[in-house]
Amino acid sequence: MIRMPLRAVASLTLALTLVTSAAVAQEDPAPAPQEAAPQQPGALPADQSGPLVVDVTGGISAPMPIAIPAMPTNAVQQTPAGTTDVLGRQLSEIIANDLRNSGLFTPIPPAQLRTVSFPEVTAPAFDYWNGTGAQALVQGFIRANGDGNLTVGCYLYDVSAQTELTRQGFVVPPSDWRRAAHKCADTIYTRLTGEGPYFDSRVVYVSETGPKARRIKRLAIMDQDGANHRFLTNGQSIVLTPRFAPNQQSIVYMSYVDKRPAIYVYDIGSGRQRLVVQNASTTFAPRFSPDGRWILFSMAQGGNTDIYRVSAQGGTPQRLTNAPGIDTGGSYSPDGSRIVFESDRSGGQQIYVMNADGSNQQRISFGGGRYATPVWSPRGDLIAFTKIAGAFRVGIMSPTGGGEKLLTNSWQDEGPSWSPNGRVITFYRSGRGSSGKADLWMVDLTGVNERRIPTPLDGSDPAWGPLRP
């Protein structure tokens, strides 16, 4: 329970607590605010009387104005992460950046916002906020607890209706203070869009340095906004195609150890790695099944490349395809019942789907050009891919091949990977020429909101992990 001045005690009961193990648990839940279902899409109905919602389907011509003032503290205290007053400003900045980067919101610049006192968090000055042009208001607080943890409160208000829409609270160790900000942004995003959260997640990718002909490639991991970046491998062996395990405790990837492509699993906690398939020919393009029991991969034998699966603990691989040519790039559907992959069995790279046991293989791509790197959306409704027709572009289609749509239009965009909520795709973009650098990018399903992800060096082969527990 959060202690606040008496005038606020009755109105403050945190619904969720992020415990020190990073698990989320219920704590004295307050009655959920009544939420009316959206009647019309759009940022806000013209008469200002309907529910406050954001339309995520048609592209945003006018993102929702939202006010996110600095979070006050009940008392300025020193913590291992900094003083609570400074953390309050940083929390608000991260929330604002997350929402701005979604392309759906326009946070009002902090310099145009008044300072919020601690008791005001649960009693907003709506007349003032209405004058800022904000349609939604995010207020919160931070306090240092006696046990060394931090408590962060997060509140969302409809400025016009002068009502509270949702609230959540998070108790975190100081090292996880940024996660509390991402969790708060997820709360706001989910309440206003109806979509699932995705800000509290991580990306693993290949960090690159040096000329294209002699690249040093290392595994690296970071938060989805580029923060908390760290390298996992030293670059002595080239690494490619890293993919998270569903439990996020390990990463499967391909590495050229002893100049032979092979699949390894890297344990994030210990830093240890192990070979997945012993005494095998060239193995590559690995990916975990949704339940984490299997690793899907490709193996080249006798001049033919097929898709196999093997227990995540190792063992004898099971062959799933047997067509002449190259079958690779397998990705499971969210329920694990089907697999999408690419094959040149028809004469050029195209996309196919099959049952998880390898049966019922069917081609689904029939547009001009070639198709590569297919990956199933976590919602199951779409497949992302790389379209090769002169340039390389990232696109989406339905699992039956319909509704093809290209989302990017640069010279070389490839390697898509889905956000946890299936609304955003990360990919990498390479520049022209022998010295052209590669960067990580994101684009939403409208193709309208596109942005670069900051990384300390060049980056490729990104893989977006699930929401963090």
Secondary structure, 3 states (H helix, E strand, C coil): CCCCCHHHHCCCCCCEEECCCCCEEECCCCCCCCCCCCCCCCCCCCCCCCCCCCCCCCCCCCCEEEECCCCCECCCCEECCEEHHHHHHHHHHHHHHHHHHCCCEEECCHHHCCCCCCHHHHCCCHHHHHHCCCCEEEEEEEEECCCCCEEEEEEEEECCCCEEEEEEEEEECHHHHHHHHHHHHHHHHHHHHCCCCCCCEEEEEEEEECCHHHCEEEEEEEECCCCCCEECCCCCCCEEEEEECCCCCEEEEEEEECCEEEEEEEECCCCCEEECCCCCCCEEEEEECCCCCEEEEEEEECCEEEEEEEECCCCCCEECCCCCCEEEEEEECCCCCEEEEEECCCCCCEEEEEECCCCCCEECCCCCCEEEEEEECCCCCCEEEEEECCCEEEEEECCCCCCCEECCCCCEEEEEEECCCCCEEEEEEECCCCCCCEEEEEEECCCCCEEEECCCCEEEEEEEEEECC
